[in-house]
């Protein structure tokens, strides 16, 4: 799977949020996301 290169990090986090992912913590520019459902959507 090829990752889109035309999205910023904030846009990607926002789009993943619509799929059930949420930001759990951030250290500098690194963001950790977790999925609320036990099964992965992607």
C-alpha beads as a LAMMPS data file, in Angstrom:
LAMMPS data file: protein, C-alpha beads

42 atoms
41 bonds

1 atom types
1 bond types

-500.0 500.0 xlo xhi
-500.0 500.0 ylo yhi
-500.0 500.0 zlo zhi

Masses

1 110.0

Atoms # bond

1 1 1 0.000 0.000 0.000
2 1 1 1.402 3.368 -1.002
3 1 1 0.976 6.214 1.463
4 1 1 -0.359 9.536 0.200
5 1 1 2.373 12.189 0.184
6 1 1 0.096 15.201 -0.363
7 1 1 -1.364 15.167 3.193
8 1 1 0.094 16.949 6.179
9 1 1 0.359 15.136 9.499
10 1 1 -2.587 17.066 10.937
11 1 1 -4.765 16.218 7.927
12 1 1 -3.860 12.536 8.209
13 1 1 -4.726 12.470 11.932
14 1 1 -8.062 14.131 11.167
15 1 1 -8.907 11.609 8.425
16 1 1 -7.886 8.656 10.607
17 1 1 -10.105 10.115 13.335
18 1 1 -13.119 9.622 11.065
19 1 1 -12.164 5.919 10.889
20 1 1 -12.161 5.479 14.670
21 1 1 -8.563 6.318 15.547
22 1 1 -7.772 8.867 18.226
23 1 1 -4.614 10.566 19.404
24 1 1 -3.408 9.118 22.689
25 1 1 -0.196 11.080 23.140
26 1 1 2.297 13.278 21.362
27 1 1 6.008 13.679 21.912
28 1 1 7.439 16.428 19.753
29 1 1 6.303 15.779 16.197
30 1 1 5.499 12.087 16.828
31 1 1 1.851 11.246 17.423
32 1 1 0.589 7.925 18.753
33 1 1 -2.873 6.870 17.603
34 1 1 -5.031 4.058 18.932
35 1 1 -8.180 2.518 17.555
36 1 1 -11.298 2.444 19.722
37 1 1 -12.524 -0.849 18.247
38 1 1 -10.609 -4.092 18.773
39 1 1 -10.705 -4.902 15.036
40 1 1 -8.753 -2.702 12.701
41 1 1 -10.773 -0.991 10.000
42 1 1 -7.892 -0.591 7.562

Bonds

1 1 1 2
2 1 2 3
3 1 3 4
4 1 4 5
5 1 5 6
6 1 6 7
7 1 7 8
8 1 8 9
9 1 9 10
10 1 10 11
11 1 11 12
12 1 12 13
13 1 13 14
14 1 14 15
15 1 15 16
16 1 16 17
17 1 17 18
18 1 18 19
19 1 19 20
20 1 20 21
21 1 21 22
22 1 22 23
23 1 23 24
24 1 24 25
25 1 25 26
26 1 26 27
27 1 27 28
28 1 28 29
29 1 29 30
30 1 30 31
31 1 31 32
32 1 32 33
33 1 33 34
34 1 34 35
35 1 35 36
36 1 36 37
37 1 37 38
38 1 38 39
39 1 39 40
40 1 40 41
41 1 41 42
